[in-house]
Amino acid sequence: MSLNHDERRLVFAFLQFLESKIESFHPDDESREGLEVAKECIQSSFKIDPNDENERKELAHSESLLSIFKRNLPQEGKEEDRPKAEELKNQGNDYMKTGEHAKAIDAYTEAIRLQPSSAIYYCNRAAAYCKLDNFVAAERDCTRAIELDPKYSKAYARRGFVLSALNRFSEAVSCYKQAVQIDPSNDSYRQNLELAEQKMRECDLGGGGAGAGIGGGGPQAGGFSVPPFDFGALMANPALMQMAQTVMSNPSMRDAWTGVMGQMANPSQPAPGMSGLLQAGQQMAEQLARSNPELVQQLRQQMGRDPSQPPSESDP
């Protein structure tokens, strides 16, 4: 295959880029082996060796291919497209509320196309990807949001959440620490940091945080699968205990639970029944969700539920 001089320089630069990525992988990583094979195929096809000193002198450029690429990408959208992009973002938020997560992704993607420098749009799309359990794509969007706005605390917190879902607790702790450093007044970030640190310690000890099945019924109970749940770890969590105390300090919540438990303890009173317990439990869950939605998502993840977080209506 015949290439002109500029084309050879392009191939040489791309081979250098591949080499830099190969070096970033662990020697045992399968992705490294795949990149090495790709690099060898390109070298063989175009007859270019980036390690050859003569070719390096002839074809090497002072600027890397990636920096050239970034410099020529549109970094800012057109000013006249901002209202449309915001409209698309709001549409995505509405789709999230109605559970239409694929449509939300489409809306956020179109908003990103119009305004590629918006960290908020990437962070919101990450939340939509979480709803579809696509945590790899979610992490990619969170990382891009951080690149665009290194002071965007929500992007760090959301990336910490995604990394927790991927069981990468050490990295999650680093992200939450960064979020807390940027926004030290955010109790939600601090509580989620404590949760991630706890899970990291459990993994270091080899326990993994797994416990007995809910209700002692093992993996199957009542004809459906029940995920393992570590009640001991949950009850020992200081963030949850603090949140429970906050919720129970609400007079209406305290009175509701006192009434239910009083009926159960007094044999002369009619039993509250399952509906009464469910109603009281629902009130507590709603109060907890209003107080700390991030913590609720972490608890859902630990209980085996959908661990995603919808985008906030109040963008920072």
N, C-alpha and C positions, 0 to 999 in steps of 0.2 A: 504494500500500500504506500503510495507516494504522498508525502506531506510537504507543504512549503515551510519556510522557516518559522513563520508565526504559529502555524499549526503545531510544529514540533515543540515550540516553546510552551504552548498551551498544554500539550500532553505531558511534558516534563514537569510543569508546575502542578498538574493534577497528581502525578506520581509522587511528588514531594508532599502533597497534602495527604495522600493515602499513607505515606510513611509516617507522618506525624501522628495520624490517628492510630496506626498500628502500635506505635510506641506507648500510647495512652492506655492500652488494654493490658490486663494481666496475661502472662505467658500461657496460662491454662484456659483462657477465655476462648470459647468457640468462635466468637465474633472476630477475634484477632486472626485466627486461622483462615476464616473466610476472606478477610481483607488481604491477607498475604497472597492467597490464590488469585484474587482479582488483580492485584498489583502485578503478579507474574504474568498473567494473561495479557494485560495491557502492554507490558514491556515486550513480550514476545510478538504481539501483533504489530506494534509500531516500531520495533527495533530501536528502542530508546532505553538507556540504562542511566538512572539518576545517580548512580554511584560511580559512573565513569568520569574521571577528572576532566577530560577534554570536552565531553558533552556538557558537563557542569559549567565550564567556562563559557561555552558557546550559547547555552540555552537558559541558564539560570537568570532569574529576574530579582532585582533588589527588594521587591515587594511580593509578599505571599499572595497566592491565588485567592485565599479567603479575604484578605484585606482589600484586594482589588474588587472582588465581588461585592463586599459590603459597601465600599465607597460608591459604587455605581447603582446600588439599589435605592429606590425611592424611600426615604426615611419618614417623610411627612405626607399625609394625605392633603388633598385640596381643601382649602378653607370652606368652599361652598358645599363640600360633601359632609361636613360635620353634622348638620341637622339630620340628614338622612341616616348617617351612621348611628346617631343617638336614638333615632326612631327604631332602627333595627335592634339595637341593644335592648331597648324597652320591650320590643316584641319578643326577644329571646327570654327576658325575665318573665313575661306573661306566659310563654310556653312552659317555662319551668314550673310555674304555679299550677298549671293544668296537667303536668306530667308528660308533656309532649317534648321529650328531651332531644330527640333527633332533629325536630324542627327548631329547637332552641339552638342547637349546634349550627344549623344552617344559617340562622339569623345572625349569630355572633360571627360566623365566618365571613358573611357578607359585610358586616360592620368592620371587621379587620381589614378586608380588602379595600374599603374606602378610607380607613384611618389606621394604617399598619403600625403606627407608633403609640397606640393606646394600650397601656398595660391593663386597664380595666377590662377591656374586651377579651383579652387573652385569659385573664383570671376568671371571668364569668364563664367562658367556654370550658375552662378546666372543670368547673362545677358541673356543667352539663355532661362532660365526659365521665365524671365520677358516677353520675346517675346510671350510666350504661356500663359501669364497671370497667371502663377503659382507662385504667389508672396510668398506663404508659403514656397515652396521649395527654392525660391531665397533667402529669409531671412535666411533659414537654412544654405545655402552655404556661404553667406556673413559672418554669425556668425562663421562658421568654418574657413574661411579665416582669420578672426581677431584673432581667437584662435592660429592659426599657425604663424601669423605675426602681433603682436599687433601694429606695426608701419606702417602698410599697409594703407595709407590714402585712396586709391581708394576703398578698401573694406568698410571702414566706410562711404564714400560718397555714394557708391552703396547701402549699407544697408539703409542709410537715404532716398535714392530715393524709395526703396522698401517699407519702412515704410510709406512714404508719399502716395504711391499708396494704402496702406491699411488703410489710414486715421488715422494713429497713429503718428500725427504730433509732439507731445511732444517728443516721442522717436526719431523721425527723426531729430529734432533739436539737440538732444544730440549727435547723430552720426555725423552730419555735423560739430558741434563744435569740435569734436575730430579730424575730417579730417582737419579742418582749423588749429587746434593746431599743428598737425604733419607737415602740408604743408601750412604755412601762406601766401606763395606767389601765391597760386592757386586762382585766381579770381573766377573761376567757383564754387568752394566750398563755397566761401563767398556769392555769388549771390544766390545759392541754399539754403544756410542757411537763408538768408533773406526771400526767398519765403516760406520756411517751418515755419519760425517764424510768418509770416503774416497769413498763413493758421491756425496756432495754435491760434492766437489772434481771428480770425474770429470764430473758433469753440468755444472758451471761451465765446464769445459774443452771441453765439447761432445762428449766421447767416449762418454758413456752407459754405459761399462763393458762394451761388447760386444766379444767377441773371436772367434777362429775357432772353428769347430765342434769338438766333442770328437773326438779322434783324427784331425783333419784331413780328416774325411769330408764336411764341408759340412753343409747342413741335413738331409740324409737319410743315414742310415748303417745298414746291416744291416736295411733294410726298415721302420725306424721313425724317427720324428722325433726329432732330438737338438737341444736348445736350444743357442744360442751360449753359450760359457763363457769367461771371461777368466782363463786360468791365470796370466798375469803379475800381474794385480791380486791374485789369491788368494795367490800365493807371496810377494808383497811386503807382505802384510797382517801387521803385527806381532802382532796378537792371535792370529791363527792359528798363527804361528810359535812364539809362546810356549806355546800350548796343545799343539802337536806335541811340543815339548821336554818338557813336563810328562808327556805320555802316554808318551814313549819313555824317561823316567826310571824307569818301572815295570820292575823286573827281568824279570818274566815276558813283558812285551811286547817288551822289547829282545832277550831270548833267542829269542823266536818269530821275529822278523824277521831276526835274525842267522842263524838256522838256514836260513830260506827263501832269503835272499840268498846264503848260503854254498853251498847246493846249486846255485843257478843259476850261480855263478861257477866251480865245480869240475866240469870235464867228466867226471871219474871217478865223480862222484856222480849217482844218478838224479835227473832233473828233478823238482821238487816238484809239478808239475802245477797245473792251474787250481784244484783243490779246496784245495790247500795255500795258495795265494795268497788265495783267497776267505776261508778260515778265519782267516788272519792279519789280513786287512783287516777282517773282522767283529769280531775282538777289539779292534782299534784303534778302530773306530767305537763299540763299546759303552763302551770306556773314555772316549772323548771325550764321549759323551752323558752319562755319569755326572758328568763333571767340569764340563761347561758346556752344559746343554740349550738355553739361549737361543742360543749361538753355533752349535750344530748347526742350529737352525731358520733362522738367517740364511744359513748355507751352503746349505741346501736351497733356500731362496728363490733364491739366486744361480744355482743349478744348474737352476732351472726346476721344482723339485718343490713339493709342497704346503707353503706357508710358515706354517702355523698352529702354534699352541702349545697343548697341552692344559692344562687347569687344574691347578694344583698341589694335591697332597694336603695340604700344610701351609699352611693359610691364615694370612696374617699377622694 
